[in-house]
Amino acid sequence: MARTLLLVELKGGNDGLNTLVPFADARYRELRPTIGVARERAIQLDEKVALHPRLEPMMEGWKAGDLAIVQGVGYPSPNRSHFRSIEIWDTASAASQTLSEGWIAQAFRDVRLPPGAGVDCIVADTNALPGTGPALRTIVMQDAENFLRQARALKDGPPAGTSRNPSLRHLLAVRQEINAAARGLSDRLGKAAAPAEPYQPDTPFNRELDLATRILSVRVPVVAIKVALAGFDTHANQVQQHERLLGALATGLATLRRNLVAAGLWNEVLVMTYSEFGRRVRENASGGTDHGTAAPLFVMGGGVRGGLHGAQPALSDLDDGDLRHAVDFREVFATVARGCWGVSADYGLRQPRRVGFL
């Protein structure tokens, strides 16, 4: 069964070591004497790792077996620039490559998608790169109300066939297609009921999750929806900021899960988080962490094999103070492409291993 991917970008570089806490490793406390999560506060998952306490709302999915945590996700020769590293993730490129086509679009290069609502990917934040490419019709609608208002006011202009100029005919045809897609999406969303459980408080992230829920509830036939939560670049005074962000993430995703379960849609959706990189292992002098490498990501959904996947990077085997990745993120993407959409994509890897969450 095909699923819709709900992609959740954690902007800024989420600190994986304080998200999935290696409490059993004595070096964790040595390297993070002031910002480390106390063992007694953390939510123990097994004999080695525990979740940050603010992620407690996600334990409902963990106990139900539909929350997977992929440990140590990264890539070789990691880049520590926000702009370059997120580009690497979004295009599934090697660190030495520069690609312009997003990884979701790449998966559909040789796939003929049905016309549906005239749109294949909906981006509710500002970064549309994962769905950018000739194979997908991607719409950015960060402000849903404004988008719907503009869609209702759209006019097609002259028919594409009335021009003798081939380039102009193409532009007119594209415009008509975009206008039709926008109106079709507007019509569907106009019929969407409010989620069973409101997303509280009223924040940009929760508004994006609310929009995603409405899109899913009226079964707009898209392959992916993308949302984002910003603020993870925690160079200073990390503890309070990171706790707030993880609390917002967990509360929002737990509400999303309950809403989709109530609507009978949980088996039709795959939720996955990602971030451009993790943080340095050792805390800095400002009570924060600097740009690092590998980190865990979350995968949720009714068809997910829950539990821990991959391997927690060892704090005793660092690469110049950074974690060594255990799972290449392109293997995660290849697993999603096959398990979510039934398409093959190797993303430049000769034989990508399938990660066990699907």
C-alpha contacts under 8 A as a table, 3 or more apart, distances in Angstrom:
res1	aa1	res2	aa2	distance
1	M	268	E	7.66
1	M	340	C	7.77
1	M	341	W	7.88
2	A	268	E	7.08
2	A	339	G	7.99
2	A	340	C	5.59
2	A	341	W	4.97
2	A	342	G	6.89
3	R	223	V	7.21
3	R	267	N	7.69
3	R	268	E	4.71
3	R	269	V	5.05
3	R	270	L	6.39
3	R	340	C	5.02
3	R	341	W	6.24
4	T	222	V	6.54
4	T	223	V	4.92
4	T	224	A	5.31
4	T	225	I	7.43
4	T	268	E	6.35
4	T	269	V	4.86
4	T	270	L	6.16
4	T	340	C	7.10
4	T	341	W	7.95
5	L	223	V	6.22
5	L	224	A	4.50
5	L	225	I	6.24
5	L	269	V	5.95
5	L	270	L	4.84
5	L	271	V	5.91
5	L	272	M	7.41
5	L	340	C	7.18
6	L	212	A	7.88
6	L	224	A	5.79
6	L	225	I	4.88
6	L	226	K	5.73
6	L	227	V	7.50
6	L	269	V	7.00
6	L	270	L	6.00
6	L	271	V	4.65
6	L	272	M	6.37
7	L	224	A	7.16
7	L	225	I	6.21
7	L	226	K	4.67
7	L	227	V	6.26
7	L	271	V	5.99
7	L	272	M	5.17
7	L	273	T	6.04
7	L	274	Y	7.75
8	V	226	K	6.04
8	V	227	V	5.07
8	V	228	A	5.23
8	V	229	L	7.37
8	V	271	V	7.32
8	V	272	M	5.96
8	V	273	T	4.51
8	V	274	Y	6.38
9	E	226	K	7.63
9	E	227	V	6.41
9	E	228	A	4.51
9	E	229	L	6.28
9	E	273	T	5.78
9	E	274	Y	5.17
9	E	275	S	5.77
10	L	13	G	6.81
10	L	14	N	6.47
10	L	228	A	5.95
10	L	229	L	5.13
10	L	230	A	5.96
10	L	231	G	7.87
10	L	232	F	6.76
10	L	273	T	6.91
10	L	274	Y	5.96
10	L	275	S	4.87
10	L	276	E	7.87
11	K	14	N	7.45
11	K	228	A	6.89
11	K	229	L	6.09
11	K	230	A	4.55
11	K	231	G	6.19
11	K	232	F	5.84
11	K	233	D	7.55
11	K	275	S	6.06
11	K	276	E	7.22
12	G	82	H	6.88
12	G	230	A	6.60
12	G	231	G	5.93
12	G	232	F	4.41
12	G	233	D	4.26
12	G	234	T	7.87
12	G	275	S	7.11
12	G	276	E	6.94
13	G	82	H	7.71
13	G	232	F	5.41
13	G	233	D	5.60
13	G	275	S	5.36
13	G	276	E	5.34
13	G	277	F	4.85
13	G	278	G	5.32
13	G	279	R	6.74
13	G	291	H	7.08
14	N	232	F	5.21
14	N	233	D	7.11
14	N	275	S	6.11
14	N	276	E	7.91
14	N	277	F	6.76
14	N	278	G	5.30
14	N	279	R	6.82
14	N	295	A	7.59
15	D	18	N	5.82
15	D	19	T	6.38
15	D	232	F	7.57
15	D	278	G	5.03
15	D	279	R	4.99
15	D	289	T	7.77
15	D	295	A	7.09
16	G	19	T	4.82
16	G	20	L	5.92
16	G	21	V	7.78
16	G	278	G	5.57
16	G	279	R	6.92
16	G	294	A	7.57
16	G	295	A	4.50
16	G	296	P	5.72
17	L	20	L	5.47
17	L	21	V	5.22
17	L	22	P	6.93
17	L	279	R	7.85
17	L	281	V	7.46
17	L	295	A	7.24
18	N	21	V	5.26
18	N	36	G	6.71
18	N	37	V	6.37
18	N	51	L	7.94
18	N	52	H	6.29
19	T	51	L	5.93
19	T	52	H	5.21
19	T	246	L	7.81
19	T	296	P	7.90
20	L	49	V	6.35
20	L	50	A	5.66
20	L	51	L	4.85
20	L	52	H	6.40
20	L	296	P	7.10
21	V	37	V	7.16
21	V	42	A	7.51
21	V	49	V	5.31
21	V	50	A	5.02
21	V	51	L	5.92
21	V	52	H	6.72
22	P	25	D	5.73
22	P	28	Y	6.80
22	P	48	K	5.84
22	P	49	V	4.51
22	P	50	A	6.63
22	P	312	Q	7.82
23	F	26	A	7.41
23	F	28	Y	6.86
23	F	39	R	5.94
23	F	48	K	6.26
23	F	49	V	5.76
23	F	50	A	6.79
24	A	47	E	7.17
24	A	48	K	5.00
24	A	49	V	6.89
25	D	28	Y	5.70
25	D	29	R	7.95
25	D	48	K	7.47
25	D	315	L	7.36
26	A	29	R	5.97
26	A	30	E	6.86
27	R	30	E	4.84
27	R	31	L	5.98
27	R	315	L	6.39
27	R	316	S	7.38
28	Y	31	L	5.34
28	Y	32	R	5.99
28	Y	36	G	7.27
28	Y	315	L	7.17
29	R	32	R	5.08
29	R	33	P	5.26
29	R	36	G	6.35
30	E	33	P	5.71
31	L	281	V	6.74
31	L	282	R	4.76
31	L	283	E	6.54
32	R	35	I	5.56
32	R	36	G	4.91
32	R	281	V	7.78
32	R	282	R	5.94
32	R	283	E	5.43
33	P	36	G	6.04
34	T	287	G	7.19
35	I	238	Q	7.31
35	I	239	V	6.01
35	I	283	E	7.14
35	I	287	G	6.59
35	I	288	G	7.33
37	V	41	R	7.00
37	V	42	A	6.69
37	V	52	H	7.04
38	A	41	R	5.40
38	A	42	A	6.46
39	R	42	A	5.32
41	R	52	H	7.70
41	R	53	P	6.05
42	A	50	A	5.66
42	A	51	L	5.64
42	A	52	H	5.22
42	A	53	P	5.04
43	I	50	A	4.97
43	I	51	L	4.90
43	I	52	H	6.44
43	I	53	P	5.87
43	I	56	E	7.34
44	Q	47	E	7.48
44	Q	49	V	6.21
44	Q	50	A	3.99
44	Q	51	L	6.40
45	L	48	K	7.74
45	L	49	V	5.93
45	L	50	A	5.02
45	L	51	L	7.05
46	D	49	V	5.83
46	D	50	A	7.02
51	L	55	L	6.48
51	L	56	E	7.70
52	H	55	L	5.61
52	H	56	E	7.61
53	P	56	E	5.60
54	R	57	P	7.57
54	R	243	E	6.20
54	R	244	R	7.86
54	R	246	L	5.95
54	R	247	G	4.83
54	R	250	A	7.26
55	L	58	M	5.73
55	L	59	M	7.45
55	L	246	L	6.14
55	L	247	G	5.99
55	L	249	L	7.78
55	L	250	A	5.13
55	L	251	T	7.84
56	E	59	M	5.40
56	E	250	A	7.20
57	P	60	E	6.41
57	P	250	A	5.59
57	P	251	T	5.85
57	P	254	A	5.87
58	M	61	G	5.62
58	M	62	W	6.58
58	M	67	L	7.91
58	M	250	A	5.63
58	M	251	T	7.54
58	M	253	L	7.27
58	M	254	A	5.63
59	M	62	W	4.66
59	M	63	K	5.96
60	E	63	K	5.38
60	E	64	A	6.28
60	E	254	A	7.62
61	G	64	A	4.96
61	G	65	G	6.14
61	G	66	D	5.36
61	G	67	L	5.16
61	G	254	A	7.74
61	G	257	R	7.90
61	G	300	M	7.65
62	W	65	G	5.16
62	W	66	D	6.12
62	W	67	L	4.87
62	W	68	A	7.41
62	W	306	G	6.63
62	W	307	G	7.05
63	K	66	D	7.84
64	A	67	L	7.71
65	G	68	A	7.83
65	G	304	V	7.63
65	G	305	R	6.52
65	G	306	G	4.51
65	G	307	G	6.86
66	D	300	M	5.69
66	D	301	G	5.60
66	D	302	G	5.79
66	D	303	G	6.96
66	D	304	V	5.06
66	D	305	R	5.97
66	D	306	G	4.68
67	L	298	F	7.11
67	L	299	V	5.91
67	L	300	M	4.61
67	L	301	G	6.93
67	L	304	V	6.76
67	L	305	R	7.29
67	L	306	G	4.59
67	L	307	G	6.50
68	A	298	F	5.88
68	A	299	V	5.04
68	A	300	M	6.23
68	A	304	V	6.96
68	A	305	R	6.49
68	A	306	G	4.14
68	A	307	G	4.77
68	A	308	L	5.94
68	A	309	H	7.10
68	A	357	F	6.25
69	I	296	P	6.54
69	I	297	L	5.82
69	I	298	F	4.78
69	I	299	V	6.30
69	I	306	G	7.50
69	I	307	G	6.21
69	I	308	L	5.00
69	I	309	H	6.06
70	V	73	V	6.85
70	V	296	P	5.36
70	V	297	L	5.39
70	V	298	F	6.43
70	V	299	V	7.66
70	V	308	L	6.09
70	V	309	H	4.69
70	V	310	G	5.59
70	V	311	A	7.88
71	Q	295	A	6.55
71	Q	296	P	4.35
71	Q	297	L	6.84
71	Q	308	L	7.09
71	Q	309	H	6.07
71	Q	310	G	5.05
71	Q	311	A	5.37
71	Q	312	Q	5.32
71	Q	313	P	7.72
71	Q	326	A	7.23
71	Q	327	V	7.38
72	G	294	A	5.18
72	G	295	A	4.92
72	G	296	P	5.29
72	G	310	G	6.75
72	G	311	A	6.16
72	G	312	Q	5.55
72	G	313	P	5.77
72	G	323	L	7.89
72	G	324	R	7.46
72	G	325	H	4.93
72	G	326	A	4.96
72	G	327	V	5.97
73	V	294	A	5.13
73	V	295	A	5.33
73	V	296	P	5.70
73	V	297	L	7.22
73	V	325	H	5.53
73	V	326	A	6.10
73	V	327	V	4.73
73	V	328	D	5.79
73	V	329	F	5.63
74	G	78	P	7.52
74	G	277	F	7.32
74	G	293	T	6.41
74	G	294	A	4.53
74	G	295	A	6.83
74	G	324	R	8.00
74	G	325	H	5.04
74	G	326	A	7.33
74	G	327	V	6.30
74	G	328	D	5.29
74	G	329	F	5.53
75	Y	78	P	5.94
75	Y	94	A	7.82
75	Y	95	A	7.78
75	Y	294	A	7.64
75	Y	325	H	6.50
75	Y	327	V	7.62
75	Y	328	D	5.08
75	Y	329	F	6.40
76	P	94	A	7.81
76	P	95	A	7.13
76	P	325	H	7.80
76	P	328	D	7.84
77	S	95	A	6.26
78	P	85	S	7.64
78	P	95	A	6.58
78	P	293	T	6.34
79	N	84	R	6.89
79	N	85	S	5.52
79	N	95	A	6.94
79	N	293	T	7.92
80	R	84	R	7.72
80	R	85	S	6.41
80	R	277	F	7.34
80	R	291	H	5.80
80	R	292	G	6.53
80	R	293	T	7.43
81	S	84	R	5.32
81	S	85	S	5.72
81	S	291	H	7.97
82	H	85	S	5.46
82	H	86	I	6.08
82	H	276	E	6.58
83	F	86	I	5.63
83	F	87	E	6.25
84	R	87	E	5.03
84	R	88	I	6.25
85	S	88	I	4.98
85	S	89	W	6.38
85	S	276	E	5.41
85	S	277	F	7.13
86	I	89	W	5.04
86	I	90	D	5.95
86	I	275	S	7.33
86	I	276	E	4.56
86	I	277	F	7.96
87	E	90	D	5.04
87	E	91	T	6.02
87	E	129	L	7.82
88	I	91	T	5.45
88	I	92	A	5.63
88	I	93	S	5.11
88	I	94	A	6.77
88	I	95	A	6.53
88	I	98	T	7.63
89	W	92	A	5.05
89	W	93	S	6.91
89	W	276	E	6.66
89	W	329	F	7.57
90	D	102	G	5.58
90	D	103	W	5.98
90	D	129	L	6.00
90	D	130	P	4.74
91	T	99	L	6.12
91	T	100	S	6.83
91	T	101	E	5.87
91	T	102	G	4.27
91	T	103	W	4.73
91	T	129	L	7.29
91	T	130	P	6.25
92	A	102	G	7.28
92	A	103	W	5.45
92	A	329	F	7.88
92	A	330	R	6.02
92	A	347	Y	6.08
93	S	96	S	7.79
93	S	97	Q	5.71
93	S	98	T	6.76
93	S	99	L	6.49
93	S	347	Y	7.18
93	S	348	G	7.50
94	A	97	Q	5.19
94	A	98	T	7.97
94	A	348	G	7.79
99	L	102	G	7.92
100	S	132	T	7.89
100	S	133	G	7.74
101	E	105	A	6.65
101	E	106	Q	6.57
101	E	129	L	7.26
101	E	130	P	7.46
101	E	131	G	7.80
101	E	132	T	5.65
101	E	133	G	4.97
102	G	105	A	5.31
102	G	106	Q	6.17
102	G	129	L	5.26
102	G	130	P	3.91
102	G	131	G	5.24
102	G	132	T	5.05
102	G	133	G	6.28
103	W	106	Q	5.00
103	W	107	A	6.47
103	W	130	P	5.33
103	W	131	G	6.95
103	W	333	F	7.78
103	W	347	Y	7.76
104	I	107	A	5.35
104	I	108	F	7.12
104	I	130	P	5.53
104	I	131	G	5.26
104	I	132	T	7.85
104	I	337	A	7.92
105	A	108	F	5.48
105	A	109	R	6.71
105	A	130	P	6.89
105	A	131	G	5.11
105	A	132	T	6.01
105	A	133	G	5.34
105	A	134	P	7.34
105	A	135	A	5.64
105	A	136	L	5.71
106	Q	109	R	5.37
106	Q	133	G	7.25
106	Q	135	A	7.31
106	Q	345	A	7.61
107	A	110	D	7.89
107	A	337	A	6.55
107	A	343	V	6.66
107	A	344	S	6.92
107	A	345	A	5.53
108	F	111	V	4.88
108	F	112	R	7.64
108	F	135	A	5.81
108	F	136	L	7.39
108	F	343	V	7.47
109	R	134	P	7.82
109	R	135	A	5.32
110	D	135	A	8.00
111	V	135	A	7.94
115	P	118	G	5.44
115	P	119	V	7.83
116	G	119	V	7.23
116	G	220	V	7.73
116	G	221	P	6.03
117	A	120	D	7.95
117	A	181	A	5.92
117	A	184	G	5.82
117	A	185	L	6.41
117	A	220	V	6.59
117	A	221	P	6.70
118	G	137	R	7.23
118	G	177	E	7.18
118	G	178	I	7.61
118	G	180	A	7.05
118	G	181	A	4.47
118	G	182	A	8.00
118	G	184	G	7.42
119	V	122	I	7.46
119	V	136	L	7.68
119	V	137	R	5.00
119	V	138	T	6.05
119	V	139	I	6.89
119	V	181	A	5.92
119	V	221	P	7.93
119	V	222	V	6.60
120	D	136	L	5.73
120	D	137	R	5.09
120	D	138	T	5.86
120	D	221	P	7.04
120	D	222	V	4.41
120	D	223	V	5.71
120	D	224	A	7.09
121	C	131	G	6.37
121	C	136	L	6.92
121	C	137	R	6.34
121	C	138	T	4.56
121	C	139	I	6.37
121	C	222	V	5.44
121	C	223	V	5.92
121	C	224	A	4.96
121	C	225	I	5.82
122	I	138	T	5.75
122	I	139	I	5.04
122	I	140	V	5.93
122	I	141	M	7.12
122	I	222	V	7.39
122	I	224	A	6.53
122	I	225	I	4.82
122	I	226	K	6.45
123	V	126	T	7.32
123	V	127	N	7.39
123	V	128	A	5.96
123	V	138	T	7.35
123	V	139	I	6.18
123	V	140	V	4.62
123	V	141	M	6.10
123	V	142	Q	6.96
123	V	225	I	5.71
123	V	226	K	4.72
123	V	227	V	6.55
124	A	140	V	6.05
124	A	141	M	5.18
124	A	142	Q	4.30
124	A	143	D	7.49
124	A	144	A	7.93
124	A	208	E	5.87
124	A	211	L	7.84
124	A	225	I	7.36
124	A	226	K	5.85
124	A	227	V	5.27
124	A	228	A	7.85
125	D	128	A	7.64
125	D	140	V	7.28
125	D	141	M	7.32
125	D	142	Q	4.95
125	D	208	E	7.56
125	D	226	K	6.98
125	D	227	V	5.45
125	D	228	A	6.03
126	T	140	V	7.37
126	T	142	Q	6.71
127	N	130	P	7.91
128	A	131	G	5.83
128	A	132	T	6.27
128	A	138	T	7.85
128	A	140	V	6.97
128	A	226	K	7.93
129	L	132	T	4.94
131	G	136	L	6.74
131	G	138	T	6.28
131	G	224	A	7.99
132	T	136	L	6.95
132	T	138	T	6.81
133	G	136	L	5.99
134	P	137	R	7.57
141	M	144	A	5.56
141	M	147	F	5.97
142	Q	208	E	7.68
143	D	146	N	5.49
143	D	147	F	6.10
144	A	147	F	4.98
144	A	148	L	6.14
144	A	211	L	7.32
145	E	148	L	5.24
145	E	149	R	6.17
146	N	149	R	5.03
146	N	150	Q	6.10
147	F	150	Q	5.21
147	F	151	A	6.03
148	L	151	A	4.96
148	L	152	R	6.28
148	L	182	A	7.84
148	L	183	R	7.97
148	L	186	S	5.38
149	R	152	R	5.38
149	R	153	A	6.65
150	Q	153	A	5.10
150	Q	154	L	6.30
151	A	154	L	5.27
151	A	179	N	7.18
151	A	182	A	5.46
151	A	183	R	5.27
151	A	186	S	6.46
152	R	183	R	6.39
152	R	186	S	7.32
154	L	179	N	6.46
154	L	183	R	7.81
155	K	179	N	7.42
156	D	159	P	7.57
156	D	175	R	7.12
156	D	176	Q	5.55
156	D	179	N	6.66
158	P	162	T	7.01
158	P	172	L	7.58
159	P	162	T	5.73
159	P	172	L	6.98
159	P	173	A	7.66
160	A	163	S	6.38
160	A	168	L	7.77
160	A	169	R	4.81
160	A	170	H	7.08
160	A	171	L	7.85
160	A	172	L	4.88
160	A	173	A	5.15
160	A	176	Q	7.97
161	G	164	R	7.71
161	G	169	R	6.29
162	T	169	R	7.66
163	S	166	P	7.48
163	S	168	L	6.73
163	S	169	R	5.73
164	R	168	L	7.95
164	R	169	R	7.29
165	N	168	L	5.27
165	N	169	R	6.09
166	P	169	R	5.00
166	P	170	H	6.22
167	S	170	H	5.15
167	S	171	L	6.34
168	L	171	L	5.02
168	L	172	L	6.08
169	R	172	L	5.15
169	R	173	A	6.10
170	H	173	A	5.07
170	H	174	V	6.17
171	L	174	V	5.11
171	L	175	R	6.11
172	L	175	R	5.02
172	L	176	Q	6.16
173	A	176	Q	5.12
173	A	177	E	6.20
174	V	177	E	5.05
174	V	178	I	6.14
175	R	178	I	5.14
175	R	179	N	6.06
176	Q	179	N	5.10
176	Q	180	A	6.02
177	E	180	A	5.11
177	E	181	A	6.10
178	I	181	A	5.07
178	I	182	A	6.11
179	N	182	A	5.11
179	N	183	R	6.15
180	A	183	R	5.18
180	A	184	G	5.97
181	A	184	G	5.04
181	A	185	L	6.03
182	A	185	L	5.16
182	A	186	S	6.02
183	R	186	S	4.90
183	R	187	D	6.09
184	G	187	D	5.15
184	G	188	R	6.34
185	L	188	R	5.19
185	L	189	L	6.10
185	L	220	V	7.56
186	S	189	L	5.22
186	S	190	G	5.98
187	D	190	G	5.16
187	D	191	K	6.81
188	R	191	K	5.45
188	R	192	A	6.74
188	R	218	V	6.50
188	R	220	V	7.38
189	L	192	A	5.00
189	L	214	R	6.72
189	L	215	I	6.49
189	L	218	V	7.06
191	K	218	V	7.51
192	A	214	R	5.61
192	A	215	I	7.51
192	A	217	S	6.67
192	A	218	V	5.85
193	A	214	R	6.92
193	A	217	S	7.77
194	A	198	P	7.79
194	A	214	R	6.93
195	P	198	P	6.10
195	P	210	D	7.09
195	P	213	T	6.73
195	P	214	R	6.93
195	P	259	N	6.18
196	A	259	N	5.83
196	A	262	A	7.34
197	E	255	T	6.91
197	E	258	R	7.70
197	E	259	N	6.23
198	P	210	D	7.83
198	P	255	T	7.93
199	Y	202	D	7.03
199	Y	206	N	5.61
199	Y	207	R	7.39
199	Y	209	L	7.69
199	Y	210	D	6.59
199	Y	252	G	6.78
199	Y	255	T	6.75
200	Q	203	T	7.65
200	Q	206	N	6.88
200	Q	252	G	7.96
201	P	206	N	7.25
202	D	206	N	6.29
202	D	207	R	6.71
203	T	206	N	5.21
203	T	207	R	6.11
204	P	207	R	5.07
204	P	208	E	6.22
205	F	208	E	5.14
205	F	209	L	6.33
205	F	227	V	7.21
205	F	228	A	6.39
205	F	229	L	5.67
205	F	252	G	7.86
206	N	209	L	4.95
206	N	210	D	6.04
206	N	252	G	6.27
207	R	210	D	4.96
207	R	211	L	6.21
208	E	211	L	5.07
208	E	212	A	6.17
208	E	227	V	5.95
208	E	228	A	7.85
209	L	212	A	4.95
209	L	213	T	6.11
209	L	227	V	7.10
209	L	252	G	7.27
209	L	256	L	6.99
210	D	213	T	5.12
210	D	214	R	6.34
211	L	214	R	5.14
211	L	215	I	6.21
212	A	215	I	5.10
212	A	216	L	6.16
212	A	225	I	6.77
213	T	216	L	5.15
213	T	217	S	5.99
213	T	256	L	7.17
213	T	259	N	7.55
213	T	260	L	7.29
214	R	217	S	4.98
214	R	218	V	6.47
215	I	218	V	5.66
215	I	219	R	6.36
215	I	220	V	5.84
216	L	219	R	4.89
216	L	220	V	6.28
216	L	265	L	7.66
217	S	220	V	7.96
217	S	263	A	7.06
217	S	265	L	7.50
222	V	225	I	7.38
223	V	341	W	7.57
229	L	245	L	7.97
229	L	249	L	7.52
231	G	234	T	7.50
231	G	245	L	7.42
232	F	242	H	6.91
232	F	245	L	7.48
234	T	237	N	7.13
234	T	238	Q	5.12
234	T	241	Q	7.39
234	T	242	H	7.25
234	T	288	G	5.73
234	T	289	T	6.12
234	T	290	D	7.33
235	H	238	Q	6.69
235	H	284	N	7.75
235	H	286	S	7.08
235	H	287	G	7.53
235	H	288	G	4.54
235	H	289	T	4.94
235	H	290	D	5.48
236	A	284	N	7.99
236	A	286	S	4.84
236	A	287	G	5.21
236	A	288	G	4.17
236	A	289	T	7.00
237	N	240	Q	6.88
237	N	241	Q	7.18
237	N	286	S	6.40
237	N	287	G	4.87
237	N	288	G	5.42
238	Q	241	Q	5.39
238	Q	242	H	5.69
238	Q	287	G	6.12
238	Q	288	G	4.68
238	Q	289	T	7.33
239	V	242	H	5.42
239	V	243	E	6.08
239	V	287	G	7.77
239	V	288	G	7.57
240	Q	243	E	5.21
240	Q	244	R	6.24
241	Q	244	R	5.20
241	Q	245	L	6.29
242	H	245	L	5.09
242	H	246	L	6.06
243	E	246	L	5.24
243	E	247	G	6.01
244	R	247	G	5.11
244	R	248	A	6.22
245	L	248	A	5.05
245	L	249	L	6.13
246	L	249	L	4.97
246	L	250	A	6.01
247	G	250	A	5.22
247	G	251	T	5.98
248	A	251	T	5.30
248	A	252	G	5.95
249	L	252	G	5.29
249	L	253	L	6.08
250	A	253	L	5.27
250	A	254	A	5.90
251	T	254	A	5.19
251	T	255	T	6.13
252	G	255	T	5.21
252	G	256	L	6.14
253	L	256	L	4.85
253	L	257	R	6.10
254	A	257	R	5.06
254	A	258	R	6.35
255	T	258	R	5.18
255	T	259	N	6.14
256	L	259	N	5.13
256	L	260	L	6.13
257	R	260	L	5.27
257	R	261	V	6.02
257	R	266	W	7.01
257	R	301	G	7.96
258	R	261	V	5.11
258	R	262	A	6.04
259	N	262	A	5.12
259	N	263	A	6.21
260	L	263	A	4.97
260	L	264	G	6.10
260	L	265	L	4.94
260	L	266	W	4.98
261	V	264	G	5.11
261	V	265	L	5.91
261	V	266	W	5.00
262	A	265	L	7.65
263	A	266	W	7.77
264	G	267	N	7.57
265	L	268	E	5.29
265	L	269	V	6.80
266	W	269	V	5.61
266	W	301	G	5.87
266	W	302	G	5.01
267	N	270	L	7.94
267	N	301	G	6.16
267	N	302	G	4.04
267	N	303	G	5.59
268	E	301	G	7.72
268	E	302	G	7.25
269	V	301	G	5.74
269	V	302	G	7.23
270	L	299	V	7.02
270	L	300	M	5.80
270	L	301	G	4.82
270	L	302	G	7.72
270	L	303	G	7.87
270	L	304	V	7.72
270	L	340	C	7.16
271	V	298	F	7.83
271	V	299	V	5.51
271	V	300	M	4.89
271	V	301	G	6.14
272	M	297	L	7.22
272	M	298	F	5.63
272	M	299	V	4.48
272	M	300	M	6.48
273	T	297	L	5.55
273	T	298	F	5.36
273	T	299	V	6.73
274	Y	297	L	5.78
274	Y	298	F	7.74
275	S	278	G	7.38
277	F	291	H	7.07
277	F	292	G	6.08
277	F	293	T	5.02
277	F	294	A	6.11
277	F	295	A	6.73
278	G	291	H	6.64
278	G	292	G	4.96
278	G	293	T	4.83
278	G	294	A	5.22
278	G	295	A	4.86
279	R	289	T	5.83
279	R	290	D	5.52
279	R	291	H	4.74
279	R	292	G	3.82
279	R	293	T	6.23
279	R	294	A	7.81
279	R	295	A	7.89
280	R	283	E	7.11
280	R	289	T	5.81
280	R	290	D	5.36
280	R	291	H	5.74
280	R	292	G	4.24
280	R	293	T	7.15
280	R	321	G	6.81
280	R	322	D	5.64
280	R	323	L	7.72
281	V	289	T	7.61
281	V	292	G	7.45
281	V	315	L	7.89
281	V	321	G	6.37
281	V	322	D	5.93
281	V	323	L	7.06
282	R	289	T	7.08
282	R	321	G	7.31
283	E	287	G	6.49
283	E	288	G	5.66
283	E	289	T	4.99
283	E	290	D	7.74
284	N	287	G	5.82
284	N	288	G	5.49
284	N	289	T	5.51
284	N	290	D	7.15
285	A	288	G	7.29
292	G	322	D	6.02
292	G	323	L	7.61
293	T	322	D	6.26
293	T	323	L	6.14
293	T	324	R	7.51
293	T	325	H	7.51
294	A	322	D	7.98
294	A	323	L	5.82
294	A	324	R	6.54
294	A	325	H	5.15
295	A	325	H	7.83
299	V	304	V	7.39
299	V	357	F	7.64
300	M	304	V	6.15
300	M	306	G	7.86
301	G	304	V	5.24
303	G	358	L	7.10
304	V	357	F	5.53
304	V	358	L	5.52
305	R	356	G	7.09
305	R	357	F	4.61
305	R	358	L	5.96
306	G	357	F	6.43
309	H	355	V	7.25
309	H	356	G	6.60
309	H	357	F	7.15
310	G	326	A	6.33
310	G	327	V	6.19
310	G	355	V	7.58
311	A	326	A	5.86
311	A	327	V	7.80
312	Q	326	A	7.33
313	P	317	D	7.87
313	P	323	L	6.03
313	P	324	R	6.03
313	P	325	H	6.55
313	P	326	A	6.55
314	A	317	D	5.46
314	A	318	L	7.18
314	A	323	L	7.30
314	A	324	R	7.83
315	L	318	L	6.07
315	L	323	L	7.09
317	D	323	L	7.64
317	D	324	R	7.60
318	L	321	G	5.32
318	L	322	D	5.28
318	L	323	L	5.26
318	L	324	R	6.25
319	D	322	D	4.99
319	D	323	L	6.22
319	D	324	R	6.27
325	H	328	D	7.04
327	V	331	E	7.06
327	V	332	V	7.77
328	D	331	E	5.44
328	D	332	V	7.03
329	F	332	V	5.04
329	F	333	F	6.39
330	R	333	F	4.89
330	R	334	A	6.03
330	R	346	D	7.55
330	R	347	Y	6.17
330	R	349	L	7.60
330	R	352	P	7.56
331	E	334	A	5.02
331	E	335	T	6.12
331	E	346	D	7.74
331	E	352	P	5.24
331	E	353	R	5.83
331	E	354	R	6.32
331	E	355	V	6.81
332	V	335	T	5.10
332	V	336	V	6.27
332	V	354	R	7.30
332	V	355	V	6.19
333	F	336	V	5.01
333	F	337	A	6.11
334	A	337	A	5.08
334	A	338	R	6.26
334	A	344	S	7.05
334	A	345	A	5.55
334	A	346	D	5.83
334	A	347	Y	7.14
334	A	352	P	7.02
334	A	354	R	7.23
335	T	338	R	5.33
335	T	339	G	5.86
335	T	340	C	7.95
335	T	353	R	8.00
335	T	354	R	5.32
335	T	355	V	6.10
335	T	358	L	7.07
336	V	339	G	5.14
336	V	340	C	5.20
336	V	341	W	7.43
336	V	358	L	7.62
337	A	340	C	5.50
337	A	341	W	5.42
337	A	342	G	6.32
337	A	343	V	5.54
337	A	344	S	6.40
337	A	345	A	6.63
338	R	341	W	5.74
338	R	342	G	4.35
338	R	343	V	4.84
338	R	344	S	5.61
338	R	345	A	7.60
339	G	342	G	5.69
339	G	343	V	7.96
339	G	358	L	5.84
346	D	349	L	5.37
346	D	350	R	6.97
346	D	351	Q	7.13
346	D	352	P	6.17
349	L	352	P	5.57
355	V	358	L	7.16
